[in-house]
Amino acid sequence: MQSSNTNDQRNLLTDFNRDGYIAINPLLASEEMAALNLEIERFIRDVVPEMPLAKVYYENKSDKSSLKQIQQMFEFDPYFEDLMLNGPARKIAEKVLQDEVVPINMQYFNKPAGIGKATPPHQDGFYFHLTPCEAVTGWLALEDVDEENGCIHYIRGSHKSDGFRNHGQTGVLGFSQGMTDFGTPSDVAETVAFPGSAGTFLMHHAKTIHWAGANQSQTRSRRALGFIYYAKSAKLDEVSKEAYQSKLDSRLAHAAKI
Ligand SMILES: O=C(O)CCC(=O)C(=O)O
């Protein structure tokens, strides 16, 4: 897939270093988005039924139409592998991190109409266990997004703080950790919302605080594709990450959420 718009973005690195995120609207033209959405439909229809249960989350496990998240898509399908390894998100990640990158996760994020829950404020790096915390998440809107169906909000400049803000368990499937000290005057003052049309692409630093509202529409979903890349120079604490993931999986299985 070609990126229609990355070469126009001369200030990507400056914007990313200043704000902790970038926005390209649109990264992909409408015909590219139509083709991608067909591939997403195919993946959900043909590949999801073959995937391990722990990689697919539903708002309501007994209702397949309430699909909310798919993990590691690129490991299960050649089309999405190519998009993750060779597509525009990787090139932008390399540009803003100024490093080679390691592709880590491709996630489908949906907030189904009427029931899609809010994404709690969090910093992705809190989940990543990296030193130094040099990683990015790309986020591609698969359909139009706005305040009603739960667009992304960033806290501008929040990637510049030392370490992480306090996080605790949220009870929200797919976003197990959320900030417990969110909502300071500076959080409020620096909040920027990112409504946009299908094809809008965001990318944020792993320390950038972000969140999204619940889907308040009764008729529209809010579907997006996420791309996580670690900088090659960042070292993963495998033991701490493994321990965290298996504790999380067993807690979710115990609560019959996956
Ligand atoms: O799609 C969402 O609501 C949240 C996505 C997110 O938190 C992320 O990609 O890091």
The ligand as an SDF file (V2000), in Angstrom:
LIG
                    3D

 10  9  0  0  0  0  0  0  0  0999 V2000
   -8.4430    3.4400   20.0210 O   0  0  0  0  0  0  0  0  0  0  0  0
   -8.4590    3.8280   21.1860 C   0  0  0  0  0  0  0  0  0  0  0  0
   -9.4610    4.2450   21.7570 O   0  0  0  0  0  0  0  0  0  0  0  0
   -7.2170    3.8200   21.9990 C   0  0  0  0  0  0  0  0  0  0  0  0
   -5.9650    3.5010   21.2820 C   0  0  0  0  0  0  0  0  0  0  0  0
   -4.7940    3.5740   22.1970 C   0  0  0  0  0  0  0  0  0  0  0  0
   -4.8680    3.8410   23.3620 O   0  0  0  0  0  0  0  0  0  0  0  0
   -3.4890    3.3240   21.6300 C   0  0  0  0  0  0  0  0  0  0  0  0
   -3.3990    3.0170   20.4340 O   0  0  0  0  0  0  0  0  0  0  0  0
   -2.4910    3.4110   22.3790 O   0  0  0  0  0  0  0  0  0  0  0  0
  1  2  2  0
  2  3  1  0
  2  4  1  0
  4  5  1  0
  5  6  1  0
  6  7  2  0
  6  8  1  0
  8  9  2  0
  8 10  1  0
M  END
$$$$
